[in-house]
Amino acid sequence: MNKVAILSSDALEDRKPQHALVADVDLVAVRFDDEIAVFYGRCLHRGALMSDGYVSGNSLICGVHYWDYRMDTGVSEYNNAEALPKFSAVGKKTAKILGG
């Protein structure tokens, strides 16, 4: 799979989801301390943008119905059969975040 630069990590605030659009696919990038996670950007529950949500504890929370997805795996605690697809992320501080 090809790596694609989606945004500059120095613009990514800690625990504040950031939207990115790549090939007409919504993504959400989140800095969590020194880690960066990139997920499919739509909630699997109702399709809301995950970048409109927030981080609470170890989870990315949908801002519409509060569906949660673990930052490390993307698995929902409401329904363990659902998981936001997670992409590899490369980059720290001033590097570009690469998803793919």
C-alpha positions in Angstrom: 0.0 0.0 0.0 1.3 3.4 -0.9 2.1 6.0 1.8 0.4 9.4 1.3 1.1 12.6 3.2 -2.2 13.7 4.7 -1.2 16.7 6.9 1.6 18.3 8.8 1.9 16.9 12.3 3.0 20.2 13.8 -0.5 21.5 13.1 -2.0 18.5 15.1 -2.9 19.5 18.6 -2.8 16.8 21.4 -6.1 14.9 21.7 -7.9 17.1 19.1 -9.1 15.1 16.2 -8.2 16.6 12.8 -10.0 15.8 9.5 -8.2 14.8 6.3 -9.6 13.9 2.9 -7.6 11.5 0.8 -9.0 10.2 -2.5 -12.6 11.2 -1.4 -12.2 9.2 1.8 -12.6 10.9 5.1 -9.8 10.2 7.6 -9.3 11.5 11.2 -5.8 12.0 12.7 -5.3 12.3 16.4 -2.1 13.0 18.4 -2.2 11.2 21.7 0.9 12.3 23.7 3.8 11.2 21.4 1.7 8.9 19.3 -0.3 9.6 16.2 -3.3 7.6 15.1 -5.1 7.7 11.8 -8.5 6.2 11.4 -11.3 6.0 8.8 -13.0 9.3 9.5 -16.7 8.3 9.7 -18.4 6.8 12.7 -19.6 3.2 11.9 -22.7 3.8 14.0 -24.3 6.7 12.0 -21.6 8.0 9.6 -20.8 11.3 11.5 -17.4 12.8 11.0 -15.1 11.6 13.7 -13.1 14.8 13.5 -16.2 16.5 15.1 -15.7 14.3 18.1 -13.2 14.3 21.0 -10.8 12.1 22.9 -11.8 10.9 26.4 -9.4 8.7 28.3 -8.1 6.1 25.8 -11.0 6.5 23.3 -12.0 8.6 20.3 -15.6 9.6 20.9 -18.1 10.4 18.1 -19.6 13.9 18.7 -23.1 12.9 17.6 -24.1 9.7 19.6 -20.9 9.3 21.7 -20.0 6.0 20.1 -16.4 5.2 21.2 -13.4 3.7 19.5 -10.2 2.7 21.3 -7.2 4.8 20.2 -4.9 1.7 20.1 -7.2 -0.6 18.1 -10.2 1.3 16.8 -12.5 -1.3 18.4 -15.8 0.1 19.8 -16.6 -0.8 23.4 -20.3 -0.4 22.6 -20.0 -3.1 19.9 -16.8 -5.1 19.9 -17.6 -6.4 16.4 -17.1 -2.9 15.0 -13.7 -1.3 14.6 -12.7 1.9 12.8 -10.1 0.9 10.2 -6.8 2.1 11.4 -4.0 3.2 9.1 -0.3 3.3 9.9 1.0 6.7 10.8 4.5 7.9 10.3 5.8 11.2 11.6 6.6 13.1 14.7 6.5 16.8 15.5 7.4 18.4 12.2 7.1 15.5 9.8 4.2 14.9 7.6 1.7 12.2 8.7 1.5 9.4 6.2 -1.5 7.1 6.0 -1.8 4.1 3.9 
